[in-house]
Amino acid sequence: MAITAFPMLFSLYLSFTNYDVLASWDQVEWVGLDNYRRMFTEDPSYWHAVQVTLTYALIAVPLKLAAALGVALLLNRERRGVGLFRSLFYLPSLLGGSVALALVWRAMFSGDGAFNDLLAFFGIHGEPWVNDPAWALETLMVLAIWQFGAPMVIFLAGLKQVPTELYEAAAVDGAGKFRQFWNVTLPMLSPVIFFNLVLETINGFQGFTSAFVISNGTGGPVYSTLLYTLHIYNEGFTEFRMGYASALSWVFLIAIGLITVVFFTTGRFWVHYSDGDD
């Protein structure tokens, strides 16, 4: 615990200083709340990074969970070769936020990449996706959504726990597949949905590697992929303003903590457990 606690507390101290990585310690000055004041009032890149990160998380996370649940429903039935398909769908999640995967993604969605070659086969003119400010962030979202294997496996485990008697009773009452999904599957799966929602939201806000690799660490083009974590990195390790980067990090930590509190506070209204306790 001390290995984690000391760096955190030290970064909290640095957030109130003008600490520069290249400067000596005798040049470090206590600036109080100046870093935080600058963040909210003087740094236009800060609010842009907040906007890009919120857009990324609010779109990519729901679509990723929807894809994971949809594929889990398809793979929940025991059929020939279903184990192979489960492994194939889970494989992208094993790659995680790897640099190699981001490099492949950048090459595939470049102006002369494989995706445009595929579109050209159907007579469609493609765009330089990763180099176009209108589409660069969307390519990152597609990469995040494509890695739905981990929540898919968790959804599969949750679906296995839904009693078949509930579906049989619903069928006897005349409920079709959609009503069974809405009135049986979703309520019984709500704890798993809540678990995946919290984890994937946190992961979504912490996205970094793909944005760094695809934009060469700049957040480009035109800062369209400047995620919050990339802004922290640039301030700390490119501009060497580690004091300001520490302040950015602590605001980020508090924001994620508040979002998590909101999830747990509102979860009691829609998360249902099989024992009847919310």
Backbone torsions as a table, in degrees:
resi	resn	phi	psi	omega
1	MET	NA	-37.7	-179.6
2	ALA	-63.4	-31.7	179.8
3	ILE	-63.1	-32.2	178.7
4	THR	-88.2	-41.4	-174.1
5	ALA	-65.9	-42.1	-176.9
6	PHE	-63.8	-48.5	177.1
7	PRO	-60.7	-35.7	179.6
8	MET	-65.3	-47.0	-179.3
9	LEU	-66.6	-35.7	178.5
10	PHE	-66.9	-39.9	177.1
11	SER	-66.4	-32.6	175.7
12	LEU	-63.0	-41.8	176.3
13	TYR	-63.4	-44.4	-178.6
14	LEU	-62.4	-28.6	-177.9
15	SER	-66.0	-14.9	177.8
16	PHE	-103.8	14.8	-179.3
17	THR	-126.4	172.9	176.0
18	ASN	-100.7	32.4	-172.6
19	TYR	-55.6	126.1	175.9
20	ASP	-114.4	132.4	-175.9
21	VAL	-59.0	-33.7	-175.8
22	LEU	-88.6	-6.5	-177.6
23	ALA	-92.4	157.4	176.5
24	SER	-80.6	163.0	-174.1
25	TRP	-66.4	-27.4	-179.5
26	ASP	-72.3	-7.4	176.6
27	GLN	-97.2	-4.1	179.3
28	VAL	-75.0	128.6	-179.5
29	GLU	-121.9	145.9	174.5
30	TRP	-79.1	118.5	-177.1
31	VAL	-111.7	2.6	177.7
32	GLY	66.1	-127.1	-176.5
33	LEU	-92.6	13.1	-176.7
34	ASP	-60.6	-39.9	179.1
35	ASN	-61.7	-40.9	-179.4
36	TYR	-71.9	-37.0	176.8
37	ARG	-64.9	-42.8	178.7
38	ARG	-62.9	-38.8	-178.2
39	MET	-58.7	-46.5	-173.7
40	PHE	-86.9	-20.5	-172.2
41	THR	-120.9	-21.2	-171.9
42	GLU	-123.1	-12.0	-174.7
43	ASP	-106.1	98.9	179.8
44	PRO	-66.2	-26.9	179.1
45	SER	-66.5	-28.0	-179.9
46	TYR	-62.5	-52.6	-177.3
47	TRP	-68.3	-31.4	175.9
48	HIS	-66.6	-41.5	178.1
49	ALA	-64.2	-38.4	176.7
50	VAL	-61.8	-45.5	-179.7
51	GLN	-63.2	-45.5	-179.6
52	VAL	-63.4	-42.1	-178.3
53	THR	-66.7	-42.3	178.5
54	LEU	-63.9	-42.6	178.2
55	THR	-60.9	-45.3	-179.7
56	TYR	-60.9	-48.4	-176.0
57	ALA	-71.5	-41.7	-175.5
58	LEU	-69.8	-23.0	179.0
59	ILE	-98.0	-47.7	-173.8
60	ALA	-68.8	-41.8	-175.3
61	VAL	-65.2	-51.1	178.2
62	PRO	-60.2	-40.6	-179.7
63	LEU	-67.9	-36.2	177.7
64	LYS	-64.9	-43.3	179.2
65	LEU	-68.6	-37.4	177.5
66	ALA	-64.2	-42.0	177.3
67	ALA	-64.6	-41.2	-179.9
68	ALA	-63.5	-43.7	-179.8
69	LEU	-68.4	-40.8	179.7
70	GLY	-62.1	-45.4	179.2
71	VAL	-68.7	-36.6	177.9
72	ALA	-61.4	-39.6	178.0
73	LEU	-64.5	-37.8	179.0
74	LEU	-69.3	-34.4	-176.2
75	LEU	-94.1	4.8	-177.7
76	ASN	-76.8	-19.6	-179.7
77	ARG	-87.9	141.4	179.6
78	GLU	-79.4	108.3	178.1
79	ARG	-133.3	167.3	179.8
80	ARG	-64.6	128.5	177.7
81	GLY	81.0	6.9	-176.9
82	VAL	-65.8	-32.6	178.3
83	GLY	-63.2	-37.9	177.6
84	LEU	-64.9	-43.7	180.0
85	PHE	-65.6	-37.8	176.4
86	ARG	-60.7	-42.0	179.4
87	SER	-65.6	-41.3	-178.8
88	LEU	-65.7	-41.1	179.2
89	PHE	-70.3	-28.2	-180.0
90	TYR	-81.2	-22.4	-174.0
91	LEU	-53.3	-45.4	-179.8
92	PRO	-58.0	-31.2	179.2
93	SER	-69.2	-26.9	177.7
94	LEU	-67.0	-30.6	178.8
95	LEU	-71.9	-27.8	175.6
96	GLY	58.4	-144.9	179.3
97	GLY	-92.4	51.5	-176.3
98	SER	-76.4	149.5	177.9
99	VAL	-65.8	-40.0	-178.8
100	ALA	-60.1	-42.8	179.9
101	LEU	-64.8	-41.2	179.1
102	ALA	-64.7	-36.8	177.4
103	LEU	-65.3	-42.4	177.2
104	VAL	-63.0	-41.2	-179.7
105	TRP	-63.3	-42.3	179.1
106	ARG	-63.5	-41.2	178.9
107	ALA	-67.9	-37.4	-176.9
108	MET	-69.6	-33.2	-177.4
109	PHE	-105.0	18.0	173.5
110	SER	-77.3	175.8	-176.7
111	GLY	-60.0	-35.4	178.9
112	ASP	-110.0	29.6	-176.8
113	GLY	-84.8	178.8	-175.3
114	ALA	-65.6	-33.3	-178.6
115	PHE	-65.5	-41.3	177.4
116	ASN	-69.4	-31.9	174.9
117	ASP	-62.7	-39.8	177.7
118	LEU	-65.1	-42.1	178.0
119	LEU	-64.7	-38.4	-179.9
120	ALA	-64.0	-31.6	178.1
121	PHE	-60.7	-31.5	178.8
122	PHE	-97.7	11.4	177.1
123	GLY	78.1	21.1	-178.9
124	ILE	-105.1	131.5	178.3
125	HIS	-83.2	122.3	-178.8
126	GLY	-86.6	175.6	179.2
127	GLU	-115.9	159.4	170.3
128	PRO	-76.9	75.4	-164.7
129	TRP	-50.6	-52.2	-175.9
130	VAL	-75.2	-13.2	179.8
131	ASN	-105.3	4.2	-179.9
132	ASP	-106.2	119.9	-179.3
133	PRO	-57.2	-24.9	-179.0
134	ALA	-77.2	-17.4	-174.5
135	TRP	-126.8	-10.7	-174.1
136	ALA	-60.7	-45.2	179.8
137	LEU	-65.7	-35.1	179.2
138	GLU	-63.7	-34.1	177.1
139	THR	-65.2	-35.5	175.5
140	LEU	-66.3	-38.8	178.4
141	MET	-63.2	-43.8	179.7
142	VAL	-61.4	-40.0	177.7
143	LEU	-62.3	-42.6	179.4
144	ALA	-66.1	-42.8	-179.4
145	ILE	-65.2	-38.1	-179.1
146	TRP	-60.9	-26.1	-179.3
147	GLN	-92.8	54.0	-176.7
148	PHE	-91.5	8.3	-173.5
149	GLY	-61.2	-42.3	-177.4
150	ALA	-63.5	-52.8	175.6
151	PRO	-63.6	-28.4	178.0
152	MET	-62.0	-44.3	179.5
153	VAL	-63.1	-39.0	179.2
154	ILE	-67.5	-40.3	176.2
155	PHE	-62.7	-40.6	178.2
156	LEU	-59.7	-43.6	178.3
157	ALA	-62.2	-39.0	178.3
158	GLY	-67.7	-39.2	179.5
159	LEU	-64.0	-32.7	179.0
160	LYS	-66.7	-20.6	-177.7
161	GLN	-91.0	-6.2	179.1
162	VAL	-77.0	120.7	-178.2
163	PRO	-62.2	133.1	178.9
164	THR	-66.1	-22.8	179.8
165	GLU	-61.4	-31.1	179.6
166	LEU	-66.6	-40.9	177.5
167	TYR	-66.8	-38.8	179.1
168	GLU	-65.0	-41.9	178.1
169	ALA	-65.6	-39.7	178.5
170	ALA	-65.8	-38.0	178.8
171	ALA	-65.7	-39.0	178.0
172	VAL	-62.5	-35.9	179.0
173	ASP	-77.6	0.0	176.4
174	GLY	91.8	12.6	-179.8
175	ALA	-77.0	132.5	175.7
176	GLY	-82.0	-174.3	-176.7
177	LYS	-62.3	-40.8	-178.5
178	PHE	-66.7	-43.8	179.6
179	ARG	-68.0	-32.9	175.0
180	GLN	-64.8	-40.5	178.3
181	PHE	-65.0	-43.6	-175.2
182	TRP	-74.1	-39.9	-173.5
183	ASN	-97.8	-14.3	-179.8
184	VAL	-118.2	-57.5	-173.3
185	THR	-63.8	-52.1	-176.7
186	LEU	-63.0	-48.2	177.6
187	PRO	-60.4	-41.3	-179.9
188	MET	-70.5	-25.0	-178.5
189	LEU	-94.2	-1.7	-174.0
190	SER	-58.9	-37.6	175.9
191	PRO	-62.3	-37.2	178.6
192	VAL	-70.9	-39.0	176.5
193	ILE	-61.3	-43.1	179.0
194	PHE	-61.9	-44.1	179.5
195	PHE	-61.2	-48.2	179.2
196	ASN	-65.2	-37.6	-178.7
197	LEU	-62.9	-44.8	-180.0
198	VAL	-64.5	-48.6	-178.0
199	LEU	-63.2	-47.2	-175.5
200	GLU	-72.1	-30.1	175.3
201	THR	-65.4	-45.1	177.5
202	ILE	-62.2	-44.4	178.2
203	ASN	-62.5	-38.1	179.7
204	GLY	-63.1	-42.2	178.6
205	PHE	-70.6	-23.2	-178.7
206	GLN	-93.0	8.2	180.0
207	GLY	-56.4	134.8	-177.3
208	PHE	-147.5	-53.6	-168.0
209	THR	-58.2	-49.4	-177.2
210	SER	-62.7	-41.7	179.0
211	ALA	-65.5	-38.7	-179.8
212	PHE	-65.6	-46.0	-176.0
213	VAL	-71.0	-47.1	-175.6
214	ILE	-65.7	-33.6	-178.9
215	SER	-98.9	6.6	-176.3
216	ASN	57.7	32.9	176.1
217	GLY	79.8	5.6	-176.3
218	THR	-99.4	-16.6	-173.9
219	GLY	78.8	11.4	-178.4
220	GLY	-83.5	180.0	-0.3
221	PRO	-76.5	140.4	-179.8
222	VAL	53.4	40.6	176.6
223	TYR	58.6	24.2	-178.5
224	SER	-74.1	-17.5	178.3
225	THR	-116.9	24.9	-178.9
226	LEU	-78.8	81.7	174.8
227	LEU	-69.5	160.0	-175.5
228	TYR	-59.1	-43.6	-179.2
229	THR	-64.7	-33.6	177.2
230	LEU	-69.1	-36.1	175.8
231	HIS	-63.5	-41.3	176.6
232	ILE	-60.6	-45.7	-179.5
233	TYR	-60.7	-46.1	-178.0
234	ASN	-63.1	-40.5	179.6
235	GLU	-68.0	-38.2	-175.7
236	GLY	-83.4	-40.7	-170.6
237	PHE	-114.4	-7.3	173.6
238	THR	-106.3	-48.2	177.1
239	GLU	-90.1	-9.9	177.3
240	PHE	63.1	22.3	175.6
241	ARG	-92.9	75.7	-173.8
242	MET	-69.2	-29.8	176.8
243	GLY	-63.8	-45.6	179.0
244	TYR	-68.1	-38.6	177.4
245	ALA	-62.8	-36.4	177.8
246	SER	-65.5	-39.8	177.0
247	ALA	-63.6	-42.2	176.3
248	LEU	-59.2	-40.9	-178.2
249	SER	-65.8	-39.9	-178.5
250	TRP	-71.2	-36.0	174.2
251	VAL	-64.1	-39.3	178.2
252	PHE	-63.0	-44.2	178.8
253	LEU	-61.1	-44.9	-179.6
254	ILE	-64.3	-40.2	-179.8
255	ALA	-63.2	-45.2	179.0
256	ILE	-64.9	-38.4	177.0
257	GLY	-61.4	-42.4	179.3
258	LEU	-66.0	-40.0	177.8
259	ILE	-62.2	-41.4	178.4
260	THR	-63.9	-40.1	177.6
261	VAL	-62.5	-41.0	178.1
262	VAL	-61.2	-42.2	178.8
263	PHE	-61.1	-46.7	-177.6
264	PHE	-70.4	-29.7	179.4
265	THR	-72.7	-42.7	-178.3
266	THR	-84.3	-17.1	-177.1
267	GLY	-61.2	-29.6	-177.8
268	ARG	-67.0	-14.0	179.5
269	PHE	-86.8	-17.9	-176.4
270	TRP	-135.0	-7.4	177.6
271	VAL	-93.2	124.0	-176.5
272	HIS	-120.9	136.4	-179.9
273	TYR	-109.9	150.9	-173.5
274	SER	-65.5	-21.5	180.0
275	ASP	-86.4	0.3	178.0
276	GLY	91.3	-6.5	179.2
277	ASP	-94.6	125.5	179.4
278	ASP	-90.1	NA	NA
